[in-house]
Amino acid sequence: MNKQPYDLIIVGAGPAGYSAAIYAARYKINTLVLAKEIGGLAMTAPKVENWPGVLGKSGIDLMADFKKHVEHYGVKILMEEISDIKKENNLFTIVTPDKHYQAKTIILALGSERRKLNIPGEQKLTGKGVAYCATCDAIFCKGKIVAVVGGGNSAAVSTLLLAEHASKVYMIYRKDKLKAEPIWVDQILRNKKIEVIFNANVIEAKGEKCLQRIILDNGKELEVGGLFIEIGAKPQTELARCLKVNLDKNNLIIVDQACKTDVDGVFAAGDITTGSNELKQIVTAASEGAIAATSVYEYLKKNN
């Protein structure tokens, strides 16, 4: 256990966590960042074109810039598997396999994780043709026929990225109209390598050592060498339950405009909150991180 408690521990190292760390450092708050993995869901974005001032940078590269910015201010970032968070005597204890960390305040910036189809063959063939990150695996699809499941922005961007490498890309969506931004939809419909299949669901992935084909609920069977699942994400709020913070019906942490939860000393930011009108974007996550850190600063001034 750390001898002196930190003023703040940020749990999560995505856009919200990194932004909170930058602002906390500038407020001279003694801060530690703990995260199971670096960069969060933003790392899977093939191309980010709506972060102001940056055109066409991958999520991996953008998050690397965020991390460098945090490290520039001397904030320590540790990769740890957190099993529990407890509040005792106005201090928070974060439990990891090897160590306990204490802090006066907590910012939960846990982000989201990719949703799965939960179909036969998906788990068996994950990493063998079934994937959730086009940024990571598109390069391995050169000359292949692949499929993308989903109709939102992440599915659209992944489809366009894969079309740069694959010989053909099926985009499979369960509704009759894509919900991605019009700019992406226009590019998809103009691309001769892309075939959009509406009103269909993938119900099985088949293959022995690797993915060979997928079965649709409209009776079609497609031979593909890759299946990229882009059907959104779910908030990672399991650790929030340890602190008994208030969640809404969608398992999002309920916060006020200052990113405060209903538990004293606990703040939350990013995709796991009800803030920013529930717009799940890098820019809104970073904004909430800045707000949460500012709220921590005001809280510590008042309570120290």
QUIURDA-V732409 format. One line per field, one symbol per residue. psi: psi as a letter, one per 30 degrees, with the letter a starting at -180 (. if undefined). burial: # if it has 9 or more other C-alpha atoms within 8 Angstrom, else .. Layout:
# QUIURDA-V732409
psi=???
burial=???
This chain:
# QUIURDA-V732409
psi=kkekklekkkjkhaeeeeeeeeeeefghkjkkkkkelkfaffffjekjggjkfkjgkleeeeeeeeeeeefeggkkkkjkjkflklkkhgkkkkkleflkkklflkjjhfallkklfhlkfeeegkfheklgjeeefefggkflklkkklgaeeeeeeeeeeffelfkkkjkkfagkkglkeeeeeeeffjffkjkjlhlkkfkkkldflkelkklggflkkjlfkjjjigalkkigefefefhlklafggkkklafggkafkkfkllkafglglhggjileeeeeeeeeeeeeeeeeeeeef.
burial=....#####################...####################..#..#..####.###.##.###.#.#.#.##.######...######...################...#.##..##.####.###.##..##.####################.##########...#.#...##.###....##############..########......#########..###.##.##.#.#...#####...#####.###########......#.##############.##....
